[in-house]
Amino acid sequence: MTILRRIDRMLERFLGIMDGIASVSIFVIMILITADVLSRLIFNKPFVGTAEIVSSIIIIVCFLEIPYVAVKGAHVRTTMFYDKVGAKGKLIIDILAAFLGILVYSFIIRASWGNLLHAEIAGSFRVTTVPGRFAIIFGSALMILEFIDQIVKYGYSLLTGRSFYGEGGSVQ
């Protein structure tokens, strides 16, 4: 069990790093858009391709951020049914949701893989979509790893009635 806890902590740290990269990317978007607007206002010359570059970076940000949100348990969920079941019912629902998530993200990887190297965003400036598509595949793979991690944690709690982290208490 100690090794599983260590893997869980390493995955959370790695996803925290991906969150940091996503945060820096948002800052880059902010600087790029601000510089574009200032260039448009002051020199009457906007930067070419700002919209295309920003749209490509936003995809990267989203798919680097999604697994970290899952680690923190911050995804939006409808709790109408979830709140009416006991602790074991919640664990079963969470395990089923993780299996469904693995299925969905597997399809996303499969759909993104085919055109990985051959697509670009056309507009005033051509931007390759390789980094964005790679981020979709990479982020989806990280999401699958997080779902597997959740299945292990929730499954342990369901089978033993104790917290995965070993703090002694029972599952609430």
Residue pairs with C-beta under 8 A, 6 or more apart in sequence:
1 156
1 166
4 152
4 156
4 164
5 164
5 165
5 166
7 149
8 149
8 152
8 153
8 164
11 71
11 145
11 146
11 149
12 71
14 142
15 67
15 68
15 71
15 142
15 146
16 68
16 71
18 64
18 65
18 67
18 68
18 139
18 142
19 64
19 65
19 68
21 64
22 60
22 61
22 64
22 65
22 68
25 57
25 60
25 61
25 64
26 61
28 57
29 54
29 57
29 58
29 61
32 47
32 50
32 53
32 54
33 50
33 54
35 47
36 46
36 47
36 50
39 45
39 46
39 47
40 46
48 124
48 125
49 123
49 124
49 125
49 127
51 123
51 124
52 121
52 123
52 124
52 125
52 126
52 127
53 125
53 127
55 121
56 121
56 127
56 129
56 131
56 132
59 132
59 135
59 136
60 131
60 132
60 135
62 139
63 135
63 136
63 138
63 139
63 140
64 135
64 138
64 139
66 139
66 143
67 139
67 142
67 143
67 145
67 146
69 75
70 143
70 146
70 147
70 150
71 146
81 93
82 90
82 93
85 93
87 170
87 171
87 172
88 158
88 171
91 154
91 155
91 157
91 158
91 171
92 158
94 150
94 154
95 150
95 151
95 154
95 155
95 158
98 147
98 148
98 150
98 151
98 154
99 147
99 151
101 143
101 144
101 147
102 144
102 147
102 148
105 140
105 141
105 143
105 144
105 147
106 140
106 144
108 136
108 140
109 136
109 137
109 140
109 141
109 144
112 133
112 136
112 137
112 140
113 137
115 129
115 133
116 130
116 133
116 134
116 137
117 130
119 128
119 129
119 130
119 133
120 126
120 127
120 128
120 129
121 127
121 128
121 129
152 164
153 164
154 164
156 162
156 164
157 163
157 164
157 171
158 171
161 170
161 171
162 168
162 169
162 170
162 171
163 169
163 170
163 171
